[in-house]
Amino acid sequence: MAKNEIQNQKKRLLDCFVENPSFYSSKEFNGVRAHISEKYYNDFQVLEKISTSEKTRTLLSSWNLIQRIIDEVVAGRYETNSVEPCDDYFFLLNRFNLHEDKFLIHSVTISSLDFLVFIIQVIDKNIVNSEKLDDYLIQIESLYSFFERITRKVNLKNVTEQSKYKALFSRIDQVFNFDNHKNASTWFKFYFYFRDKKKFNSNIENNVLSNVSVFIRNSSNPKLLKKVIEEVISIQEFASTTYSNEIYNKCKNSAQFTVEFFSIFDEAKKQILLDSWIQKNSNQVSSLTKSLKEEIPNKKDFGNKILARANTLNNNLSEKKGFYDILFELDISKEEILQSDYTIQIKNVVFSTNLNLHNFGIKELKERREFINTKSLKSNAETFIKSYLGNPNTYNVHIQNIINNKLGLTTAFVDNHFRSNISILNTVNTYLVQTGNYKFYEALISKLTKTTINTINEKFVISISKQTKYTEIVNKIKDFYINELNNEVQEKLKLLL
């Protein structure tokens, strides 16, 4: 008889039993089930047919069949049909998973412990370690489903049975920890499942606790870590375990981990975590804050801490600028920034005698003037002019910027101070003669009365000879102030043109 005909005949017989159950006695069905278990445990078509529905399983399958298959596989006697034996093992697992718990009697669950040890070793070697995993993700889920059912259901009555359970744990412990957790993403859910079973007095749960902690410490991919965790347990539930501290420690040293796991922490830990990051460089902090966006708690308080950090960075202006930029990436309101320390910090650098700090402050002032209480800078501007207007050689840039950026200086104040000390006039004239600094000249006269400007112009024209460095100042005097000069100075000015 041809093979196809034999298969068709088996199918017709099985269909007959299923479609006409009342026609056969219980004894006859018992015989059929025993015959299938004895003669057809290795016939995949029969196994597929009898596993199709609850009805077919109840009528034709048995715990003896599952027991026989498991025993044969573990003993190495089960004949596989596929080129890849794993395909056949997954077929069997799928058939087992279709069977209801009533088929998983005590002896079957105990034998299944050995079966799982065998299957996991084969799959780890031939699939997980052979770059075939992507093609078998669904099948791995089938293995996990059976593993979970057996591990949950099994009842360990004696030392021998406990040793089988230990052997299963040891196998999974081996594949989970292999080569510094190389394949841990595959085996994590199997391993983690042992964390709270407490089937008997053993060190299994403690081993899981310690090794999962090591796994977290060694993880370099936060997205993958989160994914494998969430395949087993919600990330919020996981955060309520002792592993929360392990993840927290990773977050303190990795912006990627912080972004991925920030939401699992309570408000207090979020604040502490952010505080720890403020001590790092501005690029790291900026990357973090941009990624966290609305998750940052109490942005006003965090902004104040950013400002406190910026205030320590006068020797590293690029970092100082970076932290100021972070402040404005936080979407803090204009009113809150005006109430913060930002204005005071800008005031301190704008009126610093250190030119680098001063220039930095002026740049920040120009960029973010609306967030600075410029009215509060008036007294500082007046103090600076009083202290340094008589030293333009050193502070000409400061004076120009303070005058030009409208920091509250009035013409009356500057002019009165200029005229009250004759030495300032002489010093300013000497400086202009030496440098021909037109920008300084233009800034200064913008805050002087015509009478004082005329005094400066006359003294300057008398003091210079015809040189190109004076061209801009001379042209300014000619275009706007020549008629204010006395005749002698006017004649001198014409010779310079």
C-alpha positions, 0 to 999 in steps of 0.5 A, spaced: 500 500 500 502 506 498 504 511 503 499 516 501 494 511 501 496 509 508 496 516 511 489 517 508 486 511 511 489 513 518 485 520 517 479 516 515 479 512 521 481 518 525 475 522 522 470 516 523 472 516 531 471 523 532 465 524 528 461 518 531 463 517 538 457 514 540 458 509 536 464 506 539 464 504 547 469 507 552 473 500 552 474 501 544 476 508 545 481 506 550 484 501 546 484 507 540 488 511 545 493 506 547 494 504 540 496 511 538 500 512 544 504 505 543 504 505 535 503 512 532 507 517 538 512 518 532 507 520 527 506 527 526 500 527 521 496 523 527 499 528 532 496 534 528 490 531 527 488 529 534 490 535 537 486 539 533 480 541 538 478 539 545 474 534 542 479 530 538 484 531 544 479 528 549 477 522 544 483 520 542 489 523 546 492 521 552 497 523 558 500 516 556 501 519 549 505 525 551 509 521 557 511 517 551 513 522 546 517 526 552 520 519 554 523 518 547 525 525 546 529 525 553 532 518 551 534 520 544 530 515 541 525 519 538 525 519 530 525 526 527 523 527 520 526 534 519 533 536 516 533 541 522 531 537 529 529 543 532 523 544 527 520 537 530 521 539 537 517 545 536 512 541 533 511 537 539 511 543 543 505 546 539 501 540 540 503 539 548 501 547 548 494 545 545 493 540 550 489 542 557 492 541 564 488 535 565 493 531 561 499 534 565 498 529 570 504 529 576 508 524 572 508 528 565 510 534 569 516 531 572 518 528 566 517 534 562 522 537 567 527 533 563 524 534 557 525 542 557 533 541 560 534 537 553 530 541 549 533 548 551 540 545 550 538 543 543 535 550 542 540 554 545 546 550 541 542 550 534 538 556 534 540 562 539 548 561 538 547 560 530 544 566 528 537 563 527 534 566 532 530 571 528 527 566 524 524 562 531 521 568 535 514 565 535 517 558 536 521 560 542 514 563 545 511 556 544 517 553 548 516 559 554 509 557 554 510 550 555 516 551 560 511 556 564 506 551 564 510 546 567 514 550 572 508 553 575 504 546 575 509 541 577 509 539 584 515 536 587 514 530 592 521 528 593 528 529 593 529 526 586 524 530 583 527 536 586 533 534 583 530 535 576 527 541 578 534 544 580 537 541 573 532 545 569 534 551 573 541 550 572 540 549 565 537 556 564 542 559 569 547 556 564 544 559 558 542 566 561 549 567 564 553 564 558 559 569 555 557 575 560 550 574 558 551 574 551 544 571 550 540 573 556 535 577 552 532 570 549 533 567 556 531 572 561 524 571 561 525 563 563 530 565 568 526 571 571 520 566 572 524 562 577 524 568 582 518 567 586 516 560 585 519 557 592 517 550 590 522 547 596 528 550 600 533 552 595 538 557 593 534 558 586 531 565 588 537 568 591 541 566 585 536 569 580 536 575 585 544 576 584 544 574 577 539 579 574 542 584 578 549 583 575 545 582 568 543 589 569 549 592 571 553 589 565 547 591 560 549 596 555 543 597 551 537 600 555 532 599 550 533 592 549 533 591 557 527 594 558 524 590 552 526 583 555 523 586 562 517 588 559 516 581 556 515 578 563 513 584 568 511 591 567 516 596 568 513 599 573 512 593 577 519 591 576 521 598 579 518 596 585 523 590 586 530 590 589 532 591 582 530 598 581 536 600 585 540 597 580 537 601 574 538 607 578 545 606 578 545 605 571 542 611 570 546 615 574 552 614 569 548 613 562 544 618 559 541 613 555 539 609 561 536 615 564 531 617 558 529 610 558 527 608 565 526 615 568 519 614 568 519 608 573 522 613 579 518 617 584 519 624 584 524 624 589 529 619 586 528 623 579 530 630 582 536 626 585 538 623 579 537 630 575 541 633 580 547 628 579 547 629 572 548 637 573 555 635 575 556 633 568 558 637 562 553 641 558 552 637 552 550 631 556 545 635 560 542 638 554 541 631 551 538 628 557 533 634 558 531 635 551 530 627 551 526 627 557 522 634 555 515 634 559 518 628 564 522 633 568 519 635 575 519 642 578 522 645 572 523 652 576 527 648 581 531 644 576 532 651 572 535 654 579 540 648 580 542 649 572 543 656 574 547 654 580 552 650 576 553 655 571 555 660 576 561 656 578 564 656 570 567 662 569 573 659 567 570 655 562 565 660 558 563 654 553 560 650 559 557 656 562 554 658 555 551 651 555 548 651 561 545 657 560 542 654 553 539 648 557 535 653 562 532 656 556 530 649 553 526 647 559 520 652 557 520 655 564 516 662 563 519 669 562 516 671 569 520 665 573 526 666 569 526 674 571 525 672 578 531 667 578 538 668 579 539 669 571 539 677 572 544 677 577 549 672 574 549 676 567 550 683 571 556 680 575 559 678 568 557 684 564 561 688 570 567 684 571 573 687 569 575 681 566 574 682 558 573 675 557 567 675 562 565 681 560 564 680 553 561 673 554 556 677 559 554 682 553 553 677 548 548 673 553 545 680 554 544 681 547 541 674 546 536 674 551 535 681 554 528 680 555 529 675 560 534 680 564 531 685 569 536 691 565 533 696 570 536 693 576 543 694 572 543 701 572 547 702 579 552 697 577 553 701 570 554 708 574 559 705 578 563 702 573 563 708 569 565 712 575 571 707 577 574 706 570 572 711 565 579 714 567 582 708 564 580 707 557 587 703 555 584 697 559 577 698 559 575 701 553 571 695 550 567 695 557 565 702 557 563 702 549 559 696 551 556 699 557 554 705 554 551 702 547 547 697 550 542 702 554 543 699 561 540 706 564 546 711 564 543 718 562 547 723 559 547 728 565 550 722 569 556 721 564 557 728 562 557 730 570 562 725 572 566 727 565 567 734 567 568 733 574 575 731 573 579 734 569 584 728 569 579 724 565 579 729 559 586 728 559 586 721 559 581 720 554 584 725 549 591 721 550 588 715 549 584 717 542 590 720 540 594 714 541 589 709 538 584 713 534 579 708 537 572 711 533 568 706 536 570 708 543 569 716 541 562 715 538 560 711 544 562 716 549 560 722 545 553 719 545 552 720 553 555 727 553 553 734 552 555 739 546 559 743 550 563 737 553 563 734 546 566 740 543 571 740 549 573 733 547 573 735 539 578 741 540 583 738 545 583 732 540 584 736 533 589 740 536 593 734 539 593 730 532 597 730 526 594 728 519 594 720 520 589 715 517 588 712 524 584 719 525 580 719 519 573 716 522 573 721 528 576 727 524 570 726 519 565 725 524 567 732 527 567 735 520 560 733 519 557 734 525 561 739 530 565 743 525 561 749 527 562 749 534 570 749 534 573 756 535 577 759 528 583 756 530 581 749 531 577 749 525 583 751 520 587 746 523 581 741 522 581 743 515 589 741 514 587 734 517 582 733 511 
